[in-house]
Amino acid sequence: MHYKVINPIYGSLFSLRLSFTPTFGFRVGGILRNLNINDFPILEKVDEFPPWKDIKLNFIDDFEHLPKSTTSTLVYRSIFYDHRHRFSNYEPVFTDGSKSESHVGTAVAIGNTVVSERLHKFCSVFTSEIYGIYLALTKMDSLNKNFIVYTDSKSAIEALKKLNTLSHPLALKCAEMYQYLTEKGLNIAFCWIPDHSGISGNEEADQAFKTAF
């Protein structure tokens, strides 16, 4: 659909009749071509959830009350050790997304498996982080377990906490996948953890991203 918008059929009319105001697609299409942005994928609009399906995601906030600027890595690791003891019946899933000058990508560490994917170079850091969460959810479909998805992206967690019809499409896709999995009987929670704090699993996902790209 977006291809038709930025490449209108009657675009030549605007060249012949300068008094005609070019359409949005005609104007934007020229800008994209000048910047050599021709191959970007567009995520389809996610259908709105019906009012009788009020999706409430499950969050665990064991770390958000601890300011990173005043909390040592030893404290974080100690709290995480206690946290994992309390949630030992949940399989940990670590996600990480990042953006550099040469690439954008995401990585997921689930059990002994690490999955990484390269994203379009114009994707934002937020997109890489929220896509990592979505990718993690898709890997749970064939596994009959309980899961906690760990991410060091506060913006991704906030996006999932404040879902509405104007939310980022990937946040809505996460909610859609979450609903599908929980209806199958899986228990899933989301938890923010600080980056670069020596937490095993989170560091592995970060390293997987670096080595993959």
N, C-alpha and C positions, 0 to 999 in steps of 0.2 A: 504493500500500500504506500509506504513512504517513497518508493521509487517513482510512483505515478505523481506524487505530490511535488517532488522537486524536479520532475521532468514532464511538465504539462504538455499535452498533445498539441495545444494551440499556442505554444510559446512563440512561434514565429510572428504571430499577430502583433506582439508587443514591439518587435523590431521594426515592423512596417508602419505602425501607428504610434508614434512617440507620445501622443496625447493620452494613450491608454496607460493606466497604472498597472504595472506588472503584479501578478499575484504573489502571495507569500512564497509559494513553492518555487516560482520562477526566480525570485530574488535570492532565496537561500541556496537554491541549486547552483547558481553561479558562484557564490561564496565558497561552497563546499568544493567545487571543482578547482577553483583557484588555489585552495589550500591542500589540494590533492587528498581530500577525504572522500573516498568513493566506495569503500568496502566495509563500512561499519554496520554491524548487525543491530536490528531494532527489536526490542522485546515487545511482544504483543501485550495489549492491555489485558490485565487480569480482571475477570468478571467480579463484580461486587458480591460480597457474601450476603445471602438473604438474611433478613432481620431475625428469623427464628434460629439462625446459627451464629450465636454470639461467641466468637472464638476468643478464648482467654488462654494465652500462653503461660507456661509455668516458668518462673524465674527464681533463682537462688542468689541472694545478695550477701554472701559472706564476706566480700572484700570491698564493696563499694564505699563503705563508711571509713575506710582507712586511706588517708591522703598519701599518695605515692611519694610526695616530697618529704614526708616525715616518717615514713615506715621503711624499715630496713628489709632487705631481701630475706634475712633469717626469719623475721616475723611472718612474712608472707608464706614462706615455705612451711613454717610450723603450723600456721592456720590451714594451709592447703592439706597438710598431712592429716590434721584432725577432720577436716571437711571430707576427705576421701574415706576416712574410717567410718564416718556417719553415713556416707552414701556409697558404701562398698558394693551394694547390689546394683549400682548404675555403672554402665560401661562409659569410661571417659572418651570424649571425642574432642580433639583440639583442632582449631582452624586458624589460619593466618593468611592475610592478604597484604600485598605490598605493591608499590609502584616506584620505578626508577626511570632514569633517562632513556633506557633501552627497552624496557618491557613492563608489563603489568601481569600479575599472576596471583594465584591462590593455592593453598595447600591444606589438606585435611589428613590428620593422623587418627586412625581408628583401629584399635587393637595393634596388631603387628603390621598393618597396612598403611602406607602413605600414598595419597593420591594428590597429584598437582596438575594444574591446568594453566595454560597461558591465556590471557584475555587480550582484547583489543587494546592497542597502545593508547587510545584516547579515553579508556575507562579511568574513572577516578579511584582514589584509595578506598573511599567508602564502598564503591561498587565491588572492588576486589574483596573487601571484608564481608559484605553481606552475601556475595555470591559464594564465598567459602562456607558460610552457614547453610545456604541452600544446598550446596554440593554435599555437605555432610548429611543432611536430611535424606537426600536421595540414596545414599549408601546404606541407610538403615532398613530399607524396604524388605530386604531378604533376610534380615537378622531379627530373631525373636528375643530381644533384650530390652532392658531399660537403658536410657542414655542421658548423659549430661553433656551438652555442647558448650565447650569453653572457647571464649574469644577475648582478645585483649582490646577489642574495639568498643568503646563506650557508645560511640555514635550508632553502631549497628544494634546494640542492645536497646538504646533509646528508641530507635526506629521500630523495633519489634514491640516495645512496650506501648507505643502511641500509634497503633495502627488505625488508619481511617481510609476513606475512599481516595484521598489524595496522597497516600503513602507511596514510597518508592515501589515500582513494580516488583522488584526482587524481594522486598520485605513482604509484600502481599503473596508472592509465590512461596516464601518460607511459611507463612501462615496457612496457606492452602495445603502444603505438604505436611505440615504439622497436624492439621486436622485429619488428613487421610491416614497418617500413621497412628494417631491416637485412637481413631475409630477402629483400627485393626487390633487394638489392645496394647500398644506400646506406651510406655510412660517416658516422657521426654521433658527435660528442663534445660534452661539456658543460664549460663553463669559467666559474668565478667571476671577475668583475672588480669593482673598487671603484667605488662610485657617486661622482658629482660629481668625477671626476678628469680631465675633459676628453677622455675617450676618444671619438673620433668613432664614431657609431653608437649607443652607449649613451646619449649626451646627446640624440640625435635621437629615440630611443624614449621617453625621459623627456619631451621637449617634445611629442611626438605625444600622449602621455597627457594632458598639461595642456591642449592646444588642443582635444582631442576632447571634453573634459568641462567 
